[in-house]
Amino acid sequence: MDKKTYLQAIEIISEYHTSKITINQPKDGFVGSMGIEKWTIHITKCVPGCVEKLIKSGFHLSMNEDGLQVDKLY
């Protein structure tokens, strides 16, 4: 995700106080440009309303070993 969409997702997720997320999880131990040019969000706990609002806002959610990965559909 780019910085603009990352901040948009954080804004949505932060409305739901019980959410737990992981930000900029390294891939295979490699950080690269994480947090400088690209950002990642993985949700490990949230209420259904959070998922619904992210989807309605154009985000794509997919489950992997780190949790529910948040991406933006372009």
N, CA, C and O atoms as a Maestro MAE file, in Angstrom:
{
 s_m_m2io_version
 :::
 2.0.0
}

f_m_ct {
 s_m_title
 :::
 protein
 m_atom[296] {
  # First column is atom index #
  i_m_mmod_type
  r_m_x_coord
  r_m_y_coord
  r_m_z_coord
  i_m_residue_number
  s_m_chain_name
  s_m_pdb_residue_name
  s_m_pdb_atom_name
  i_m_atomic_number
  :::
  1 25 0.834 -1.172 0.000 1 A "MET " " N  " 7
  2 3 0.000 0.000 0.000 1 A "MET " " CA " 6
  3 2 0.883 1.240 0.000 1 A "MET " " C  " 6
  4 15 1.981 1.239 0.555 1 A "MET " " O  " 8
  5 25 0.385 2.293 -0.629 2 A "ASP " " N  " 7
  6 3 1.117 3.554 -0.530 2 A "ASP " " CA " 6
  7 2 0.696 4.283 0.748 2 A "ASP " " C  " 6
  8 15 -0.223 3.850 1.444 2 A "ASP " " O  " 8
  9 25 1.370 5.383 1.045 3 A "LYS " " N  " 7
  10 3 1.145 6.078 2.317 3 A "LYS " " CA " 6
  11 2 -0.286 6.590 2.454 3 A "LYS " " C  " 6
  12 15 -0.866 6.513 3.537 3 A "LYS " " O  " 8
  13 25 -0.858 7.109 1.375 4 A "LYS " " N  " 7
  14 3 -2.216 7.662 1.419 4 A "LYS " " CA " 6
  15 2 -3.240 6.584 1.777 4 A "LYS " " C  " 6
  16 15 -4.085 6.803 2.645 4 A "LYS " " O  " 8
  17 25 -3.173 5.432 1.124 5 A "THR " " N  " 7
  18 3 -4.142 4.372 1.404 5 A "THR " " CA " 6
  19 2 -3.888 3.728 2.766 5 A "THR " " C  " 6
  20 15 -4.824 3.307 3.445 5 A "THR " " O  " 8
  21 25 -2.615 3.655 3.159 6 A "TYR " " N  " 7
  22 3 -2.274 3.151 4.490 6 A "TYR " " CA " 6
  23 2 -2.934 4.012 5.570 6 A "TYR " " C  " 6
  24 15 -3.561 3.490 6.492 6 A "TYR " " O  " 8
  25 25 -2.788 5.326 5.450 7 A "LEU " " N  " 7
  26 3 -3.382 6.237 6.442 7 A "LEU " " CA " 6
  27 2 -4.908 6.171 6.428 7 A "LEU " " C  " 6
  28 15 -5.546 6.290 7.474 7 A "LEU " " O  " 8
  29 25 -5.491 5.982 5.249 8 A "GLN " " N  " 7
  30 3 -6.947 5.838 5.148 8 A "GLN " " CA " 6
  31 2 -7.403 4.576 5.884 8 A "GLN " " C  " 6
  32 15 -8.395 4.609 6.612 8 A "GLN " " O  " 8
  33 25 -6.695 3.480 5.702 9 A "ALA " " N  " 7
  34 3 -7.051 2.231 6.384 9 A "ALA " " CA " 6
  35 2 -6.894 2.368 7.894 9 A "ALA " " C  " 6
  36 15 -7.754 1.918 8.651 9 A "ALA " " O  " 8
  37 25 -5.807 2.982 8.334 10 A "ILE " " N  " 7
  38 3 -5.585 3.193 9.774 10 A "ILE " " CA " 6
  39 2 -6.708 4.032 10.372 10 A "ILE " " C  " 6
  40 15 -7.168 3.761 11.481 10 A "ILE " " O  " 8
  41 25 -7.146 5.041 9.645 11 A "GLU " " N  " 7
  42 3 -8.238 5.893 10.122 11 A "GLU " " CA " 6
  43 2 -9.514 5.080 10.326 11 A "GLU " " C  " 6
  44 15 -10.210 5.250 11.327 11 A "GLU " " O  " 8
  45 25 -9.815 4.205 9.384 12 A "ILE " " N  " 7
  46 3 -11.015 3.365 9.499 12 A "ILE " " CA " 6
  47 2 -10.872 2.393 10.664 12 A "ILE " " C  " 6
  48 15 -11.776 2.284 11.493 12 A "ILE " " O  " 8
  49 25 -9.752 1.689 10.737 13 A "ILE " " N  " 7
  50 3 -9.544 0.685 11.779 13 A "ILE " " CA " 6
  51 2 -9.570 1.320 13.167 13 A "ILE " " C  " 6
  52 15 -10.078 0.721 14.115 13 A "ILE " " O  " 8
  53 25 -9.027 2.522 13.290 14 A "SER " " N  " 7
  54 3 -8.937 3.168 14.601 14 A "SER " " CA " 6
  55 2 -10.297 3.549 15.181 14 A "SER " " C  " 6
  56 15 -10.390 3.839 16.373 14 A "SER " " O  " 8
  57 25 -11.342 3.554 14.375 15 A "GLU " " N  " 7
  58 3 -12.696 3.824 14.874 15 A "GLU " " CA " 6
  59 2 -13.204 2.676 15.750 15 A "GLU " " C  " 6
  60 15 -14.123 2.858 16.548 15 A "GLU " " O  " 8
  61 25 -12.610 1.508 15.597 16 A "TYR " " N  " 7
  62 3 -13.051 0.310 16.306 16 A "TYR " " CA " 6
  63 2 -12.026 0.000 17.401 16 A "TYR " " C  " 6
  64 15 -10.949 -0.524 17.116 16 A "TYR " " O  " 8
  65 25 -12.354 0.316 18.616 17 A "HIS " " N  " 7
  66 3 -11.410 0.325 19.731 17 A "HIS " " CA " 6
  67 2 -10.848 -1.032 20.133 17 A "HIS " " C  " 6
  68 15 -9.821 -1.077 20.809 17 A "HIS " " O  " 8
  69 25 -11.469 -2.123 19.751 18 A "THR " " N  " 7
  70 3 -10.963 -3.432 20.157 18 A "THR " " CA " 6
  71 2 -10.076 -4.068 19.089 18 A "THR " " C  " 6
  72 15 -9.683 -5.226 19.235 18 A "THR " " O  " 8
  73 25 -9.756 -3.348 18.034 19 A "SER " " N  " 7
  74 3 -8.944 -3.900 16.948 19 A "SER " " CA " 6
  75 2 -7.495 -4.095 17.384 19 A "SER " " C  " 6
  76 15 -6.938 -3.294 18.134 19 A "SER " " O  " 8
  77 25 -6.901 -5.182 16.893 20 A "LYS " " N  " 7
  78 3 -5.471 -5.434 17.087 20 A "LYS " " CA " 6
  79 2 -4.868 -5.627 15.711 20 A "LYS " " C  " 6
  80 15 -5.371 -6.411 14.907 20 A "LYS " " O  " 8
  81 25 -3.774 -4.899 15.438 21 A "ILE " " N  " 7
  82 3 -3.162 -4.960 14.122 21 A "ILE " " CA " 6
  83 2 -1.651 -5.094 14.236 21 A "ILE " " C  " 6
  84 15 -1.052 -4.793 15.268 21 A "ILE " " O  " 8
  85 25 -1.055 -5.555 13.143 22 A "THR " " N  " 7
  86 3 0.390 -5.574 12.993 22 A "THR " " CA " 6
  87 2 0.707 -4.673 11.803 22 A "THR " " C  " 6
  88 15 0.135 -4.827 10.724 22 A "THR " " O  " 8
  89 25 1.622 -3.737 12.013 23 A "ILE " " N  " 7
  90 3 1.983 -2.792 10.963 23 A "ILE " " CA " 6
  91 2 3.382 -3.124 10.451 23 A "ILE " " C  " 6
  92 15 4.301 -3.362 11.235 23 A "ILE " " O  " 8
  93 25 3.531 -3.137 9.127 24 A "ASN " " N  " 7
  94 3 4.815 -3.342 8.453 24 A "ASN " " CA " 6
  95 2 5.519 -4.626 8.876 24 A "ASN " " C  " 6
  96 15 6.697 -4.614 9.234 24 A "ASN " " O  " 8
  97 25 4.787 -5.726 8.831 25 A "GLN " " N  " 7
  98 3 5.332 -7.053 9.131 25 A "GLN " " CA " 6
  99 2 6.369 -7.426 8.063 25 A "GLN " " C  " 6
  100 15 6.022 -7.488 6.883 25 A "GLN " " O  " 8
  101 25 7.630 -7.676 8.442 26 A "PRO " " N  " 7
  102 3 8.642 -8.063 7.449 26 A "PRO " " CA " 6
  103 2 8.261 -9.359 6.741 26 A "PRO " " C  " 6
  104 15 7.660 -10.246 7.347 26 A "PRO " " O  " 8
  105 25 8.603 -9.468 5.486 27 A "LYS " " N  " 7
  106 3 8.333 -10.660 4.685 27 A "LYS " " CA " 6
  107 2 9.609 -11.489 4.630 27 A "LYS " " C  " 6
  108 15 10.622 -11.020 4.111 27 A "LYS " " O  " 8
  109 25 9.583 -12.691 5.147 28 A "ASP " " N  " 7
  110 3 10.745 -13.597 5.180 28 A "ASP " " CA " 6
  111 2 11.955 -12.932 5.839 28 A "ASP " " C  " 6
  112 15 13.093 -13.160 5.429 28 A "ASP " " O  " 8
  113 25 11.703 -12.107 6.866 29 A "GLY " " N  " 7
  114 3 12.777 -11.458 7.589 29 A "GLY " " CA " 6
  115 2 13.402 -10.270 6.875 29 A "GLY " " C  " 6
  116 15 14.380 -9.702 7.361 29 A "GLY " " O  " 8
  117 25 12.851 -9.886 5.725 30 A "PHE " " N  " 7
  118 3 13.397 -8.788 4.927 30 A "PHE " " CA " 6
  119 2 12.484 -7.580 5.031 30 A "PHE " " C  " 6
  120 15 11.289 -7.672 4.748 30 A "PHE " " O  " 8
  121 25 13.044 -6.443 5.439 31 A "VAL " " N  " 7
  122 3 12.270 -5.225 5.625 31 A "VAL " " CA " 6
  123 2 12.213 -4.403 4.343 31 A "VAL " " C  " 6
  124 15 11.142 -3.914 3.984 31 A "VAL " " O  " 8
  125 25 13.319 -4.238 3.652 32 A "GLY " " N  " 7
  126 3 13.360 -3.474 2.406 32 A "GLY " " CA " 6
  127 2 12.901 -2.045 2.607 32 A "GLY " " C  " 6
  128 15 13.397 -1.350 3.494 32 A "GLY " " O  " 8
  129 25 11.955 -1.600 1.793 33 A "SER " " N  " 7
  130 3 11.462 -0.218 1.860 33 A "SER " " CA " 6
  131 2 10.208 -0.094 2.726 33 A "SER " " C  " 6
  132 15 9.471 0.887 2.616 33 A "SER " " O  " 8
  133 25 9.968 -1.071 3.572 34 A "MET " " N  " 7
  134 3 8.805 -1.079 4.438 34 A "MET " " CA " 6
  135 2 8.812 0.145 5.345 34 A "MET " " C  " 6
  136 15 9.787 0.395 6.052 34 A "MET " " O  " 8
  137 25 7.721 0.904 5.322 35 A "GLY " " N  " 7
  138 3 7.606 2.091 6.149 35 A "GLY " " CA " 6
  139 2 8.197 3.341 5.518 35 A "GLY " " C  " 6
  140 15 8.100 4.431 6.081 35 A "GLY " " O  " 8
  141 25 8.807 3.185 4.349 36 A "ILE " " N  " 7
  142 3 9.371 4.321 3.625 36 A "ILE " " CA " 6
  143 2 8.615 4.532 2.314 36 A "ILE " " C  " 6
  144 15 8.166 5.640 2.018 36 A "ILE " " O  " 8
  145 25 8.480 3.463 1.535 37 A "GLU " " N  " 7
  146 3 7.786 3.539 0.252 37 A "GLU " " CA " 6
  147 2 6.513 2.698 0.214 37 A "GLU " " C  " 6
  148 15 5.609 2.965 -0.578 37 A "GLU " " O  " 8
  149 25 6.447 1.692 1.064 38 A "LYS " " N  " 7
  150 3 5.234 0.877 1.110 38 A "LYS " " CA " 6
  151 2 4.953 0.466 2.540 38 A "LYS " " C  " 6
  152 15 5.861 0.375 3.366 38 A "LYS " " O  " 8
  153 25 3.682 0.217 2.823 39 A "TRP " " N  " 7
  154 3 3.221 -0.094 4.165 39 A "TRP " " CA " 6
  155 2 2.288 -1.294 4.106 39 A "TRP " " C  " 6
  156 15 1.592 -1.512 3.114 39 A "TRP " " O  " 8
  157 25 2.287 -2.074 5.199 40 A "THR " " N  " 7
  158 3 1.357 -3.202 5.279 40 A "THR " " CA " 6
  159 2 0.609 -3.148 6.607 40 A "THR " " C  " 6
  160 15 1.107 -2.647 7.615 40 A "THR " " O  " 8
  161 25 -0.596 -3.680 6.563 41 A "ILE " " N  " 7
  162 3 -1.417 -3.813 7.762 41 A "ILE " " CA " 6
  163 2 -1.983 -5.227 7.769 41 A "ILE " " C  " 6
  164 15 -2.529 -5.695 6.769 41 A "ILE " " O  " 8
  165 25 -1.846 -5.901 8.906 42 A "HIS " " N  " 7
  166 3 -2.489 -7.193 9.126 42 A "HIS " " CA " 6
  167 2 -3.361 -7.062 10.369 42 A "HIS " " C  " 6
  168 15 -2.883 -6.658 11.429 42 A "HIS " " O  " 8
  169 25 -4.621 -7.398 10.238 43 A "ILE " " N  " 7
  170 3 -5.548 -7.356 11.368 43 A "ILE " " CA " 6
  171 2 -5.556 -8.724 12.033 43 A "ILE " " C  " 6
  172 15 -5.769 -9.740 11.373 43 A "ILE " " O  " 8
  173 25 -5.323 -8.748 13.344 44 A "THR " " N  " 7
  174 3 -5.362 -10.016 14.072 44 A "THR " " CA " 6
  175 2 -6.626 -10.140 14.910 44 A "THR " " C  " 6
  176 15 -6.993 -11.243 15.316 44 A "THR " " O  " 8
  177 25 -7.298 -9.016 15.175 45 A "LYS " " N  " 7
  178 3 -8.558 -9.054 15.913 45 A "LYS " " CA " 6
  179 2 -9.342 -7.787 15.591 45 A "LYS " " C  " 6
  180 15 -8.804 -6.682 15.650 45 A "LYS " " O  " 8
  181 25 -10.618 -7.957 15.250 46 A "CYS " " N  " 7
  182 3 -11.493 -6.804 15.041 46 A "CYS " " CA " 6
  183 2 -12.944 -7.264 15.018 46 A "CYS " " C  " 6
  184 15 -13.231 -8.459 14.944 46 A "CYS " " O  " 8
  185 25 -13.836 -6.316 15.083 47 A "VAL " " N  " 7
  186 3 -15.267 -6.614 15.018 47 A "VAL " " CA " 6
  187 2 -15.703 -6.643 13.545 47 A "VAL " " C  " 6
  188 15 -15.036 -6.052 12.696 47 A "VAL " " O  " 8
  189 25 -16.809 -7.319 13.239 48 A "PRO " " N  " 7
  190 3 -17.275 -7.395 11.855 48 A "PRO " " CA " 6
  191 2 -17.518 -6.028 11.202 48 A "PRO " " C  " 6
  192 15 -17.340 -5.887 9.992 48 A "PRO " " O  " 8
  193 25 -17.915 -5.038 11.975 49 A "GLY " " N  " 7
  194 3 -18.162 -3.704 11.423 49 A "GLY " " CA " 6
  195 2 -16.913 -3.095 10.800 49 A "GLY " " C  " 6
  196 15 -17.004 -2.365 9.814 49 A "GLY " " O  " 8
  197 25 -15.765 -3.387 11.360 50 A "CYS " " N  " 7
  198 3 -14.497 -2.885 10.828 50 A "CYS " " CA " 6
  199 2 -14.233 -3.486 9.447 50 A "CYS " " C  " 6
  200 15 -13.878 -2.770 8.511 50 A "CYS " " O  " 8
  201 25 -14.406 -4.780 9.327 51 A "VAL " " N  " 7
  202 3 -14.223 -5.466 8.049 51 A "VAL " " CA " 6
  203 2 -15.202 -4.908 7.016 51 A "VAL " " C  " 6
  204 15 -14.816 -4.627 5.881 51 A "VAL " " O  " 8
  205 25 -16.445 -4.752 7.400 52 A "GLU " " N  " 7
  206 3 -17.471 -4.235 6.497 52 A "GLU " " CA " 6
  207 2 -17.113 -2.832 5.992 52 A "GLU " " C  " 6
  208 15 -17.238 -2.554 4.799 52 A "GLU " " O  " 8
  209 25 -16.671 -1.953 6.889 53 A "LYS " " N  " 7
  210 3 -16.339 -0.585 6.490 53 A "LYS " " CA " 6
  211 2 -15.113 -0.546 5.578 53 A "LYS " " C  " 6
  212 15 -15.073 0.242 4.634 53 A "LYS " " O  " 8
  213 25 -14.120 -1.384 5.848 54 A "LEU " " N  " 7
  214 3 -12.944 -1.443 4.972 54 A "LEU " " CA " 6
  215 2 -13.344 -1.873 3.560 54 A "LEU " " C  " 6
  216 15 -12.894 -1.282 2.579 54 A "LEU " " O  " 8
  217 25 -14.182 -2.893 3.459 55 A "ILE " " N  " 7
  218 3 -14.627 -3.382 2.153 55 A "ILE " " CA " 6
  219 2 -15.437 -2.312 1.430 55 A "ILE " " C  " 6
  220 15 -15.228 -2.076 0.240 55 A "ILE " " O  " 8
  221 25 -16.361 -1.664 2.139 56 A "LYS " " N  " 7
  222 3 -17.166 -0.603 1.521 56 A "LYS " " CA " 6
  223 2 -16.315 0.577 1.068 56 A "LYS " " C  " 6
  224 15 -16.713 1.323 0.173 56 A "LYS " " O  " 8
  225 25 -15.144 0.752 1.682 57 A "SER " " N  " 7
  226 3 -14.237 1.846 1.327 57 A "SER " " CA " 6
  227 2 -13.258 1.454 0.216 57 A "SER " " C  " 6
  228 15 -12.363 2.230 -0.121 57 A "SER " " O  " 8
  229 25 -13.422 0.262 -0.351 58 A "GLY " " N  " 7
  230 3 -12.605 -0.162 -1.484 58 A "GLY " " CA " 6
  231 2 -11.361 -0.944 -1.124 58 A "GLY " " C  " 6
  232 15 -10.475 -1.114 -1.961 58 A "GLY " " O  " 8
  233 25 -11.279 -1.420 0.097 59 A "PHE " " N  " 7
  234 3 -10.124 -2.224 0.494 59 A "PHE " " CA " 6
  235 2 -10.398 -3.694 0.220 59 A "PHE " " C  " 6
  236 15 -11.538 -4.153 0.284 59 A "PHE " " O  " 8
  237 25 -9.336 -4.417 -0.085 60 A "HIS " " N  " 7
  238 3 -9.385 -5.860 -0.326 60 A "HIS " " CA " 6
  239 2 -8.752 -6.541 0.881 60 A "HIS " " C  " 6
  240 15 -7.650 -6.179 1.294 60 A "HIS " " O  " 8
  241 25 -9.439 -7.516 1.442 61 A "LEU " " N  " 7
  242 3 -8.938 -8.231 2.621 61 A "LEU " " CA " 6
  243 2 -8.683 -9.683 2.252 61 A "LEU " " C  " 6
  244 15 -9.514 -10.327 1.611 61 A "LEU " " O  " 8
  245 25 -7.529 -10.191 2.660 62 A "SER " " N  " 7
  246 3 -7.219 -11.594 2.402 62 A "SER " " CA " 6
  247 2 -6.508 -12.185 3.620 62 A "SER " " C  " 6
  248 15 -5.680 -11.532 4.254 62 A "SER " " O  " 8
  249 25 -6.847 -13.418 3.926 63 A "MET " " N  " 7
  250 3 -6.293 -14.092 5.098 63 A "MET " " CA " 6
  251 2 -4.981 -14.771 4.723 63 A "MET " " C  " 6
  252 15 -4.888 -15.444 3.696 63 A "MET " " O  " 8
  253 25 -3.966 -14.585 5.570 64 A "ASN " " N  " 7
  254 3 -2.717 -15.325 5.430 64 A "ASN " " CA " 6
  255 2 -2.219 -15.671 6.828 64 A "ASN " " C  " 6
  256 15 -2.922 -15.443 7.812 64 A "ASN " " O  " 8
  257 25 -1.011 -16.220 6.920 65 A "GLU " " N  " 7
  258 3 -0.501 -16.687 8.217 65 A "GLU " " CA " 6
  259 2 -0.301 -15.564 9.237 65 A "GLU " " C  " 6
  260 15 -0.214 -15.831 10.435 65 A "GLU " " O  " 8
  261 25 -0.227 -14.309 8.777 66 A "ASP " " N  " 7
  262 3 -0.036 -13.169 9.682 66 A "ASP " " CA " 6
  263 2 -1.348 -12.524 10.128 66 A "ASP " " C  " 6
  264 15 -1.341 -11.645 10.990 66 A "ASP " " O  " 8
  265 25 -2.453 -12.944 9.560 67 A "GLY " " N  " 7
  266 3 -3.758 -12.381 9.890 67 A "GLY " " CA " 6
  267 2 -4.487 -11.945 8.636 67 A "GLY " " C  " 6
  268 15 -4.226 -12.456 7.547 67 A "GLY " " O  " 8
  269 25 -5.388 -11.012 8.786 68 A "LEU " " N  " 7
  270 3 -6.186 -10.497 7.681 68 A "LEU " " CA " 6
  271 2 -5.418 -9.329 7.050 68 A "LEU " " C  " 6
  272 15 -5.324 -8.253 7.640 68 A "LEU " " O  " 8
  273 25 -4.871 -9.548 5.852 69 A "GLN " " N  " 7
  274 3 -4.071 -8.522 5.195 69 A "GLN " " CA " 6
  275 2 -4.971 -7.505 4.513 69 A "GLN " " C  " 6
  276 15 -5.934 -7.869 3.839 69 A "GLN " " O  " 8
  277 25 -4.656 -6.237 4.690 70 A "VAL " " N  " 7
  278 3 -5.442 -5.141 4.126 70 A "VAL " " CA " 6
  279 2 -4.698 -4.589 2.917 70 A "VAL " " C  " 6
  280 15 -3.536 -4.200 3.030 70 A "VAL " " O  " 8
  281 25 -5.352 -4.552 1.771 71 A "ASP " " N  " 7
  282 3 -4.815 -3.964 0.544 71 A "ASP " " CA " 6
  283 2 -5.880 -3.061 -0.060 71 A "ASP " " C  " 6
  284 15 -7.058 -3.168 0.281 71 A "ASP " " O  " 8
  285 25 -5.469 -2.179 -0.951 72 A "LYS " " N  " 7
  286 3 -6.420 -1.284 -1.600 72 A "LYS " " CA " 6
  287 2 -6.622 -1.732 -3.024 72 A "LYS " " C  " 6
  288 15 -5.658 -2.018 -3.735 72 A "LYS " " O  " 8
  289 25 -7.873 -1.796 -3.449 73 A "LEU " " N  " 7
  290 3 -8.180 -2.088 -4.850 73 A "LEU " " CA " 6
  291 2 -8.039 -0.797 -5.645 73 A "LEU " " C  " 6
  292 15 -8.591 0.232 -5.255 73 A "LEU " " O  " 8
  293 25 -7.316 -0.838 -6.739 74 A "TYR " " N  " 7
  294 3 -7.105 0.358 -7.553 74 A "TYR " " CA " 6
  295 2 -7.916 0.307 -8.808 74 A "TYR " " C  " 6
  296 15 -7.862 1.234 -9.616 74 A "TYR " " O  " 8
  :::
 }
 m_bond[295] {
  # First column is bond index #
  i_m_from
  i_m_to
  i_m_order
  :::
  1 1 2 1
  2 2 3 1
  3 3 4 2
  4 3 5 1
  5 5 6 1
  6 6 7 1
  7 7 8 2
  8 7 9 1
  9 9 10 1
  10 10 11 1
  11 11 12 2
  12 11 13 1
  13 13 14 1
  14 14 15 1
  15 15 16 2
  16 15 17 1
  17 17 18 1
  18 18 19 1
  19 19 20 2
  20 19 21 1
  21 21 22 1
  22 22 23 1
  23 23 24 2
  24 23 25 1
  25 25 26 1
  26 26 27 1
  27 27 28 2
  28 27 29 1
  29 29 30 1
  30 30 31 1
  31 31 32 2
  32 31 33 1
  33 33 34 1
  34 34 35 1
  35 35 36 2
  36 35 37 1
  37 37 38 1
  38 38 39 1
  39 39 40 2
  40 39 41 1
  41 41 42 1
  42 42 43 1
  43 43 44 2
  44 43 45 1
  45 45 46 1
  46 46 47 1
  47 47 48 2
  48 47 49 1
  49 49 50 1
  50 50 51 1
  51 51 52 2
  52 51 53 1
  53 53 54 1
  54 54 55 1
  55 55 56 2
  56 55 57 1
  57 57 58 1
  58 58 59 1
  59 59 60 2
  60 59 61 1
  61 61 62 1
  62 62 63 1
  63 63 64 2
  64 63 65 1
  65 65 66 1
  66 66 67 1
  67 67 68 2
  68 67 69 1
  69 69 70 1
  70 70 71 1
  71 71 72 2
  72 71 73 1
  73 73 74 1
  74 74 75 1
  75 75 76 2
  76 75 77 1
  77 77 78 1
  78 78 79 1
  79 79 80 2
  80 79 81 1
  81 81 82 1
  82 82 83 1
  83 83 84 2
  84 83 85 1
  85 85 86 1
  86 86 87 1
  87 87 88 2
  88 87 89 1
  89 89 90 1
  90 90 91 1
  91 91 92 2
  92 91 93 1
  93 93 94 1
  94 94 95 1
  95 95 96 2
  96 95 97 1
  97 97 98 1
  98 98 99 1
  99 99 100 2
  100 99 101 1
  101 101 102 1
  102 102 103 1
  103 103 104 2
  104 103 105 1
  105 105 106 1
  106 106 107 1
  107 107 108 2
  108 107 109 1
  109 109 110 1
  110 110 111 1
  111 111 112 2
  112 111 113 1
  113 113 114 1
  114 114 115 1
  115 115 116 2
  116 115 117 1
  117 117 118 1
  118 118 119 1
  119 119 120 2
  120 119 121 1
  121 121 122 1
  122 122 123 1
  123 123 124 2
  124 123 125 1
  125 125 126 1
  126 126 127 1
  127 127 128 2
  128 127 129 1
  129 129 130 1
  130 130 131 1
  131 131 132 2
  132 131 133 1
  133 133 134 1
  134 134 135 1
  135 135 136 2
  136 135 137 1
  137 137 138 1
  138 138 139 1
  139 139 140 2
  140 139 141 1
  141 141 142 1
  142 142 143 1
  143 143 144 2
  144 143 145 1
  145 145 146 1
  146 146 147 1
  147 147 148 2
  148 147 149 1
  149 149 150 1
  150 150 151 1
  151 151 152 2
  152 151 153 1
  153 153 154 1
  154 154 155 1
  155 155 156 2
  156 155 157 1
  157 157 158 1
  158 158 159 1
  159 159 160 2
  160 159 161 1
  161 161 162 1
  162 162 163 1
  163 163 164 2
  164 163 165 1
  165 165 166 1
  166 166 167 1
  167 167 168 2
  168 167 169 1
  169 169 170 1
  170 170 171 1
  171 171 172 2
  172 171 173 1
  173 173 174 1
  174 174 175 1
  175 175 176 2
  176 175 177 1
  177 177 178 1
  178 178 179 1
  179 179 180 2
  180 179 181 1
  181 181 182 1
  182 182 183 1
  183 183 184 2
  184 183 185 1
  185 185 186 1
  186 186 187 1
  187 187 188 2
  188 187 189 1
  189 189 190 1
  190 190 191 1
  191 191 192 2
  192 191 193 1
  193 193 194 1
  194 194 195 1
  195 195 196 2
  196 195 197 1
  197 197 198 1
  198 198 199 1
  199 199 200 2
  200 199 201 1
  201 201 202 1
  202 202 203 1
  203 203 204 2
  204 203 205 1
  205 205 206 1
  206 206 207 1
  207 207 208 2
  208 207 209 1
  209 209 210 1
  210 210 211 1
  211 211 212 2
  212 211 213 1
  213 213 214 1
  214 214 215 1
  215 215 216 2
  216 215 217 1
  217 217 218 1
  218 218 219 1
  219 219 220 2
  220 219 221 1
  221 221 222 1
  222 222 223 1
  223 223 224 2
  224 223 225 1
  225 225 226 1
  226 226 227 1
  227 227 228 2
  228 227 229 1
  229 229 230 1
  230 230 231 1
  231 231 232 2
  232 231 233 1
  233 233 234 1
  234 234 235 1
  235 235 236 2
  236 235 237 1
  237 237 238 1
  238 238 239 1
  239 239 240 2
  240 239 241 1
  241 241 242 1
  242 242 243 1
  243 243 244 2
  244 243 245 1
  245 245 246 1
  246 246 247 1
  247 247 248 2
  248 247 249 1
  249 249 250 1
  250 250 251 1
  251 251 252 2
  252 251 253 1
  253 253 254 1
  254 254 255 1
  255 255 256 2
  256 255 257 1
  257 257 258 1
  258 258 259 1
  259 259 260 2
  260 259 261 1
  261 261 262 1
  262 262 263 1
  263 263 264 2
  264 263 265 1
  265 265 266 1
  266 266 267 1
  267 267 268 2
  268 267 269 1
  269 269 270 1
  270 270 271 1
  271 271 272 2
  272 271 273 1
  273 273 274 1
  274 274 275 1
  275 275 276 2
  276 275 277 1
  277 277 278 1
  278 278 279 1
  279 279 280 2
  280 279 281 1
  281 281 282 1
  282 282 283 1
  283 283 284 2
  284 283 285 1
  285 285 286 1
  286 286 287 1
  287 287 288 2
  288 287 289 1
  289 289 290 1
  290 290 291 1
  291 291 292 2
  292 291 293 1
  293 293 294 1
  294 294 295 1
  295 295 296 2
  :::
 }
}
